[in-house]
């Protein structure tokens, strides 16, 4: 019996299905290959309108550990959306390069509309920075 082959397009189609198990399957099949498809994932993130799917795609981009994703991750680190900030921060932490560590260090100065939101961001940032030491 032949094993079925999946590419990024097939996995993205799976992630857009209504069935939650098929969505999860698409994500987890693509996860180990995220670095191979980082450019395609960046394109998908920019085109996608569904918030949940955008979070998943940003998570995959972070797992890619690609320096080419830094501009997108930095953009989302400054986002008004807390989930995007979280996945951008996590992706930069996973990348763990001098550049990504500097970005995370500099992000300590970011502020948001709400003082509590800024405090949560800084706490998440501290946790991320501790994990990469």
GROMACS elastic network, one bead per residue, 0.5 to 0.9 nm:
[ bonds ]
;  ai    aj funct       b0    kb
    2     5     6  0.89517   500
    6     9     6  0.80299   500
    6    10     6  0.58996   500
    6    11     6  0.65754   500
    6    26     6  0.88677   500
    6    29     6  0.76508   500
    6    30     6  0.81021   500
    7    10     6  0.53872   500
    7    11     6  0.62754   500
    7    12     6  0.86627   500
    7    29     6  0.89900   500
    7    30     6  0.76936   500
    7    33     6  0.89906   500
    8    11     6  0.50484   500
    8    12     6  0.60102   500
    8    13     6  0.85545   500
    8    26     6  0.88270   500
    8    30     6  0.65088   500
    8    33     6  0.84067   500
    8    34     6  0.85118   500
    8    37     6  0.68104   500
    8    40     6  0.78599   500
    8    41     6  0.82602   500
    9    12     6  0.50679   500
    9    13     6  0.61832   500
    9    14     6  0.85958   500
    9    40     6  0.88711   500
   10    13     6  0.51104   500
   10    14     6  0.62571   500
   10    15     6  0.87188   500
   10    26     6  0.77246   500
   11    15     6  0.61963   500
   11    16     6  0.87458   500
   11    23     6  0.83563   500
   11    25     6  0.79917   500
   11    27     6  0.66778   500
   11    28     6  0.87967   500
   11    29     6  0.69994   500
   11    30     6  0.62012   500
   12    16     6  0.63941   500
   12    17     6  0.89671   500
   12    23     6  0.85154   500
   12    26     6  0.65632   500
   12    27     6  0.77256   500
   12    30     6  0.84032   500
   12    44     6  0.85754   500
   13    16     6  0.51728   500
   13    17     6  0.66072   500
   13    23     6  0.84556   500
   13    26     6  0.77308   500
   14    17     6  0.53118   500
   14    18     6  0.88021   500
   14    19     6  0.87438   500
   14    22     6  0.57066   500
   14    23     6  0.52836   500
   14    24     6  0.81820   500
   14    25     6  0.73621   500
   14    27     6  0.79781   500
   15    18     6  0.84238   500
   15    19     6  0.88772   500
   15    20     6  0.83186   500
   15    22     6  0.67417   500
   15    24     6  0.67856   500
   15    25     6  0.76849   500
   15    26     6  0.52254   500
   15    27     6  0.62917   500
   15    53     6  0.73954   500
   15    56     6  0.89217   500
   16    19     6  0.86882   500
   16    22     6  0.86666   500
   16    23     6  0.64254   500
   16    26     6  0.88152   500
   16    53     6  0.76062   500
   17    20     6  0.74538   500
   17    22     6  0.66617   500
   17    23     6  0.60193   500
   18    21     6  0.88793   500
   18    22     6  0.79243   500
   18    23     6  0.74903   500
   19    22     6  0.54241   500
   19    23     6  0.63566   500
   19    24     6  0.88491   500
   20    24     6  0.61686   500
   20    25     6  0.85327   500
   21    24     6  0.50877   500
   21    25     6  0.60620   500
   21    26     6  0.86025   500
   22    26     6  0.61384   500
   22    27     6  0.86503   500
   23    26     6  0.52341   500
   23    27     6  0.63902   500
   23    28     6  0.87847   500
   24    27     6  0.51184   500
   24    28     6  0.61369   500
   24    29     6  0.84778   500
   25    28     6  0.52116   500
   25    29     6  0.59305   500
   25    30     6  0.84604   500
   26    29     6  0.52708   500
   26    30     6  0.61966   500
   26    31     6  0.85803   500
   27    30     6  0.52972   500
   27    31     6  0.60371   500
   27    56     6  0.75536   500
   27    57     6  0.85487   500
   27    60     6  0.80654   500
   28    31     6  0.50240   500
   28    32     6  0.75642   500
   29    32     6  0.69558   500
   29    33     6  0.78716   500
   30    33     6  0.53589   500
   30    34     6  0.60611   500
   30    37     6  0.88307   500
   30    60     6  0.79910   500
   31    34     6  0.53020   500
   31    35     6  0.86535   500
   31    60     6  0.61353   500
   31    63     6  0.72132   500
   31    64     6  0.82307   500
   32    35     6  0.77787   500
   32    36     6  0.88594   500
   32    60     6  0.89946   500
   32    63     6  0.81590   500
   32    64     6  0.82890   500
   33    36     6  0.53584   500
   33    37     6  0.67482   500
   33    38     6  0.88138   500
   33    64     6  0.76326   500
   34    37     6  0.52527   500
   34    38     6  0.58403   500
   34    41     6  0.78052   500
   34    60     6  0.58522   500
   34    61     6  0.65111   500
   34    62     6  0.85235   500
   34    63     6  0.64483   500
   34    65     6  0.85431   500
   35    38     6  0.51682   500
   35    39     6  0.86568   500
   35    60     6  0.85099   500
   35    61     6  0.75453   500
   35    63     6  0.72996   500
   35    65     6  0.66647   500
   35    66     6  0.65382   500
   36    39     6  0.82809   500
   36    40     6  0.89578   500
   36    64     6  0.76194   500
   37    40     6  0.52884   500
   37    41     6  0.60664   500
   37    42     6  0.86453   500
   37    61     6  0.86880   500
   37    64     6  0.81284   500
   38    41     6  0.50038   500
   38    42     6  0.61381   500
   38    43     6  0.86421   500
   38    60     6  0.82528   500
   38    61     6  0.60492   500
   38    64     6  0.63559   500
   38    65     6  0.89504   500
   38    66     6  0.72978   500
   38    68     6  0.80045   500
   38    69     6  0.73811   500
   39    42     6  0.51422   500
   39    43     6  0.63197   500
   39    44     6  0.86552   500
   39    61     6  0.88751   500
   39    68     6  0.81165   500
   39    69     6  0.81379   500
   40    43     6  0.50554   500
   40    44     6  0.61306   500
   40    45     6  0.86036   500
   41    45     6  0.60440   500
   41    46     6  0.85914   500
   41    57     6  0.64103   500
   41    58     6  0.80118   500
   41    60     6  0.76370   500
   41    61     6  0.64897   500
   42    45     6  0.50861   500
   42    46     6  0.63149   500
   42    47     6  0.87604   500
   42    57     6  0.78924   500
   42    58     6  0.79770   500
   42    61     6  0.70778   500
   42    69     6  0.74797   500
   42    72     6  0.76482   500
   43    46     6  0.52322   500
   43    47     6  0.63147   500
   43    48     6  0.85864   500
   44    47     6  0.51809   500
   44    48     6  0.58319   500
   44    54     6  0.82381   500
   44    57     6  0.74785   500
   45    48     6  0.53073   500
   45    49     6  0.83198   500
   45    53     6  0.83073   500
   45    54     6  0.56064   500
   45    55     6  0.85120   500
   45    57     6  0.59753   500
   45    58     6  0.68543   500
   46    49     6  0.82542   500
   46    54     6  0.83666   500
   48    51     6  0.79912   500
   48    53     6  0.74157   500
   48    54     6  0.62542   500
   49    52     6  0.89744   500
   49    53     6  0.80398   500
   49    54     6  0.71601   500
   50    53     6  0.54386   500
   50    54     6  0.61106   500
   50    55     6  0.87667   500
   51    54     6  0.50462   500
   51    55     6  0.62939   500
   51    56     6  0.87917   500
   52    55     6  0.51356   500
   52    56     6  0.64324   500
   52    57     6  0.87568   500
   53    56     6  0.50036   500
   53    57     6  0.61442   500
   53    58     6  0.85355   500
   54    57     6  0.50450   500
   54    58     6  0.60736   500
   54    59     6  0.84931   500
   54    84     6  0.82646   500
   55    58     6  0.50977   500
   55    59     6  0.61185   500
   55    60     6  0.86481   500
   55    83     6  0.68060   500
   55    84     6  0.63057   500
   55    87     6  0.71134   500
   56    60     6  0.62372   500
   56    61     6  0.86439   500
   56    87     6  0.86816   500
   57    61     6  0.61659   500
   57    62     6  0.86279   500
   58    62     6  0.62393   500
   58    63     6  0.86751   500
   58    72     6  0.89319   500
   58    73     6  0.80928   500
   58    76     6  0.89806   500
   58    84     6  0.73076   500
   58    87     6  0.61711   500
   58    88     6  0.69711   500
   58    91     6  0.80968   500
   59    62     6  0.50843   500
   59    63     6  0.63342   500
   59    64     6  0.87987   500
   59    84     6  0.88923   500
   59    87     6  0.55264   500
   59    88     6  0.76577   500
   59    90     6  0.79860   500
   59    91     6  0.69599   500
   60    64     6  0.63320   500
   60    91     6  0.85476   500
   61    64     6  0.51063   500
   61    65     6  0.73095   500
   61    66     6  0.78054   500
   61    69     6  0.69134   500
   61    73     6  0.84938   500
   61    87     6  0.89594   500
   61    88     6  0.87301   500
   61    91     6  0.71071   500
   62    65     6  0.57687   500
   62    66     6  0.77074   500
   62    69     6  0.77797   500
   62    73     6  0.78893   500
   62    87     6  0.70642   500
   62    88     6  0.68462   500
   62    89     6  0.85924   500
   62    90     6  0.67458   500
   62    92     6  0.67929   500
   62    93     6  0.84967   500
   62    94     6  0.68030   500
   62    95     6  0.73684   500
   63    66     6  0.82568   500
   63    90     6  0.88013   500
   63    91     6  0.63529   500
   63    94     6  0.69753   500
   63    95     6  0.80715   500
   64    67     6  0.89972   500
   64    69     6  0.83764   500
   64    91     6  0.82148   500
   64    94     6  0.87795   500
   64    95     6  0.81575   500
   65    68     6  0.87559   500
   65    69     6  0.79215   500
   65    91     6  0.70267   500
   65    92     6  0.79194   500
   65    94     6  0.62858   500
   65    96     6  0.82210   500
   66    69     6  0.55887   500
   66    70     6  0.74901   500
   66    95     6  0.67712   500
   67    70     6  0.54089   500
   67    71     6  0.85826   500
   67    95     6  0.73409   500
   67    97     6  0.83155   500
   67    99     6  0.87671   500
   67   100     6  0.84005   500
   68    71     6  0.72806   500
   68    72     6  0.85157   500
   69    72     6  0.55070   500
   69    73     6  0.61381   500
   69    74     6  0.86564   500
   69    91     6  0.89042   500
   69    92     6  0.89696   500
   70    74     6  0.59516   500
   70    75     6  0.84486   500
   70    88     6  0.89036   500
   70    91     6  0.87983   500
   70    92     6  0.73431   500
   70    95     6  0.89680   500
   70    99     6  0.87890   500
   70   100     6  0.74722   500
   71    74     6  0.51793   500
   71    75     6  0.61448   500
   71    76     6  0.86816   500
   72    75     6  0.50736   500
   72    76     6  0.62588   500
   72    77     6  0.85461   500
   72    88     6  0.80600   500
   73    76     6  0.51504   500
   73    77     6  0.59958   500
   73    78     6  0.88217   500
   73    84     6  0.87210   500
   73    85     6  0.83116   500
   73    87     6  0.81488   500
   73    89     6  0.73568   500
   73    91     6  0.71162   500
   73    92     6  0.69066   500
   74    78     6  0.66402   500
   74    79     6  0.88404   500
   74    85     6  0.88199   500
   74    88     6  0.68967   500
   74    89     6  0.82805   500
   74    92     6  0.82918   500
   74   103     6  0.76515   500
   75    78     6  0.55688   500
   75    79     6  0.65790   500
   75    85     6  0.88109   500
   75    88     6  0.83076   500
   76    80     6  0.82952   500
   76    81     6  0.80611   500
   76    84     6  0.55978   500
   76    85     6  0.54150   500
   76    86     6  0.86196   500
   76    87     6  0.82027   500
   76    88     6  0.57484   500
   76    89     6  0.84096   500
   77    80     6  0.88087   500
   77    81     6  0.89976   500
   77    82     6  0.88049   500
   77    84     6  0.68925   500
   77    86     6  0.73326   500
   77    87     6  0.80983   500
   77    88     6  0.52835   500
   77    89     6  0.60893   500
   77   104     6  0.89753   500
   77   107     6  0.81181   500
   78    81     6  0.85017   500
   78    84     6  0.87002   500
   78    85     6  0.65293   500
   78    88     6  0.89667   500
   78   107     6  0.85142   500
   78   110     6  0.76184   500
   78   112     6  0.88421   500
   79    82     6  0.72004   500
   79    83     6  0.88934   500
   79    84     6  0.65670   500
   79    85     6  0.59436   500
   80    84     6  0.81430   500
   80    85     6  0.78148   500
   80   112     6  0.77323   500
   80   113     6  0.87542   500
   81    84     6  0.54215   500
   81    85     6  0.63546   500
   81    86     6  0.87757   500
   82    85     6  0.50617   500
   82    86     6  0.61724   500
   82    87     6  0.88127   500
   82   117     6  0.83682   500
   82   121     6  0.81124   500
   83    86     6  0.50420   500
   83    87     6  0.63225   500
   83    88     6  0.85377   500
   84    87     6  0.52823   500
   84    88     6  0.60088   500
   84    89     6  0.84198   500
   85    88     6  0.51319   500
   85    89     6  0.59748   500
   85    90     6  0.84844   500
   85   121     6  0.81038   500
   86    89     6  0.51497   500
   86    90     6  0.61021   500
   86    91     6  0.85544   500
   86   121     6  0.81126   500
   86   124     6  0.75609   500
   86   125     6  0.86378   500
   87    91     6  0.59766   500
   87    92     6  0.85391   500
   88    91     6  0.50602   500
   88    92     6  0.61805   500
   88    93     6  0.85415   500
   89    92     6  0.52130   500
   89    93     6  0.61798   500
   89    94     6  0.86719   500
   89   104     6  0.72706   500
   89   124     6  0.82688   500
   89   125     6  0.70360   500
   89   128     6  0.71978   500
   90    93     6  0.50202   500
   90    94     6  0.61774   500
   90    95     6  0.86277   500
   90   125     6  0.87994   500
   90   128     6  0.66226   500
   91    94     6  0.50568   500
   91    95     6  0.61597   500
   91    96     6  0.87363   500
   92    95     6  0.50505   500
   92    96     6  0.64717   500
   92    97     6  0.82537   500
   92   100     6  0.53110   500
   92   101     6  0.72930   500
   92   103     6  0.80499   500
   92   104     6  0.73265   500
   92   128     6  0.89391   500
   93    96     6  0.52259   500
   93    97     6  0.83773   500
   93   100     6  0.69097   500
   93   101     6  0.69976   500
   93   104     6  0.77340   500
   93   128     6  0.61373   500
   93   129     6  0.68710   500
   93   131     6  0.77434   500
   93   132     6  0.61981   500
   94    97     6  0.86540   500
   94   100     6  0.88649   500
   94   128     6  0.89740   500
   94   132     6  0.74843   500
   95   100     6  0.66256   500
   95   101     6  0.85283   500
   96    99     6  0.80282   500
   96   100     6  0.59104   500
   96   101     6  0.60998   500
   96   132     6  0.66560   500
   97   100     6  0.51398   500
   97   101     6  0.60447   500
   97   102     6  0.84466   500
   98   101     6  0.52130   500
   98   102     6  0.61166   500
   98   103     6  0.86586   500
   99   102     6  0.51361   500
   99   103     6  0.62447   500
   99   104     6  0.87406   500
  100   103     6  0.50396   500
  100   104     6  0.62706   500
  100   105     6  0.85939   500
  101   104     6  0.51054   500
  101   105     6  0.61128   500
  101   106     6  0.86018   500
  101   129     6  0.77191   500
  101   132     6  0.84743   500
  102   106     6  0.60483   500
  102   107     6  0.84707   500
  103   106     6  0.51324   500
  103   107     6  0.60914   500
  104   107     6  0.50405   500
  104   108     6  0.71249   500
  104   125     6  0.70819   500
  104   128     6  0.85200   500
  104   129     6  0.72804   500
  105   108     6  0.58670   500
  105   109     6  0.85611   500
  105   125     6  0.84363   500
  105   129     6  0.79359   500
  106   109     6  0.62476   500
  106   110     6  0.80347   500
  107   110     6  0.53121   500
  107   111     6  0.89052   500
  107   122     6  0.83259   500
  107   125     6  0.79222   500
  108   111     6  0.83924   500
  108   121     6  0.86435   500
  108   122     6  0.62992   500
  108   125     6  0.74214   500
  108   126     6  0.85862   500
  109   122     6  0.87617   500
  110   118     6  0.74615   500
  110   121     6  0.85639   500
  110   122     6  0.83850   500
  111   114     6  0.81404   500
  111   115     6  0.77727   500
  111   117     6  0.82661   500
  111   118     6  0.53241   500
  111   119     6  0.86202   500
  111   121     6  0.85374   500
  111   122     6  0.89903   500
  112   115     6  0.68850   500
  112   116     6  0.87074   500
  112   117     6  0.63530   500
  112   118     6  0.52879   500
  112   121     6  0.87287   500
  113   116     6  0.88835   500
  113   117     6  0.73795   500
  113   118     6  0.77143   500
  114   117     6  0.51786   500
  114   118     6  0.63813   500
  114   119     6  0.87671   500
  115   118     6  0.50772   500
  115   119     6  0.62252   500
  115   120     6  0.87128   500
  116   120     6  0.61838   500
  116   121     6  0.85573   500
  117   120     6  0.51230   500
  117   121     6  0.61508   500
  117   122     6  0.86193   500
  118   121     6  0.50584   500
  118   122     6  0.61733   500
  118   123     6  0.86177   500
  119   122     6  0.50893   500
  119   123     6  0.61309   500
  119   124     6  0.86202   500
  120   123     6  0.50392   500
  120   124     6  0.61414   500
  120   125     6  0.84386   500
  121   124     6  0.51505   500
  121   125     6  0.60176   500
  121   126     6  0.85969   500
  122   126     6  0.60795   500
  122   127     6  0.85884   500
  123   126     6  0.51064   500
  123   127     6  0.62724   500
  123   128     6  0.86529   500
  124   127     6  0.50871   500
  124   128     6  0.61527   500
  124   129     6  0.85988   500
  125   128     6  0.50740   500
  125   129     6  0.61109   500
  125   130     6  0.85746   500
  126   129     6  0.51160   500
  126   130     6  0.61342   500
  126   131     6  0.86855   500
  127   130     6  0.51396   500
  127   131     6  0.63280   500
  127   132     6  0.89984   500
  128   131     6  0.51853   500
  128   132     6  0.66570   500
  129   132     6  0.53948   500
  129   133     6  0.66598   500
  130   133     6  0.55069   500
